[in-house]
Amino acid sequence: MSRGGAAAHDEAGASTRPLRSVVKTFAVIDALIERGEASAAELAEIVEEPRSSVYRMLRTLQGLELVEVGTRRGLFRPGVGLVRMGGQLLSRFDERTVAMPALDRLRAETKETVHLVVRRGFQAVFIERLPGERPHILAISLGGTLPLHVGAAPRTLLAYEPRSLWDDYFAATTIEQWTERSPVDEAGVRERLEEILASGVAFSDEDVVIGVATVAAPIFDRTGEPIGAVGVAGPKERLLRKNRLADVSGEVIEAARGISRDLGSPRWPAR
């Protein structure tokens, strides 16, 4: 190779190095979103980069709040910066666009706060939230996240996934109580997941916020796969009254059924 050709080759290589770095960084982020949490060693294997390089990427991403420390030492997970970025793109979600009329009707019928949740890795992301007429305190705002074992809508997202994903989730997740009413271990969460599958509706009784209850039901896409959950949240003393709970449960189920139908779904679980 001539001196001029070698110089051109070196220049081309130098110009593509930043692009390769960006590609690898996005691969790390994508792996974290998919897995929920991972160690630097696991990420290094996935993106086929030296562990030292992955550590440098993670430090940079932590500085940008795109990555944060996980639930155990040595683990990392997606950060709040990704949630903020995702919040700017919420209107692009097809399920949100299709669901809005049903969510509006559900809020009008119940007078309570209505939310739409989708699964991203091992997190439930709140992509829509319509405040009720009678305000109450909720821990999760629009764009916020919860682990899949906490709350009615997140548990609904997990319940309709294959049992193999349940196993992966519990292997990667420490079951920690959010409140004194939250599940305390894997067995307790699995019991609630089975109850959701049996009834087609999920309930949360103060396990996210003390004093607040939630009713949720699953949404399915045109392939019959679970893609989200719709929920109604309100003060426990209002929502869990016997006659009131039956009415709200029916309204949530009908909303979820309608959204699924509008998405072209061939299925919906029996009540």
Secondary structure, 3 states (H helix, E strand, C coil): CCHHHHHHHHHHHHHHHHHHHHHHHHHHHHHHHHHCCEEHHHHHHHHCCCHHHHHHHHHHHHHCCCEEECCCCCEEEECHHHHHHHHCCHHHCHHHHHHHHHHHHHHHHHCCEEEEEEEECCEEEEEEEECCCCCCCCCCCCCCEEECCCCHHHHHHHHCCCHHHHHHHHHHCCCCCCCCCCCCCHHHHHHHHHHHHHHCCEEEECCCCCCEEEEEEEEECCCCCEEEEEEEEEEHHHHCCHHHHHHHHHHHHHHHHHHHHHCCCCCCCCC
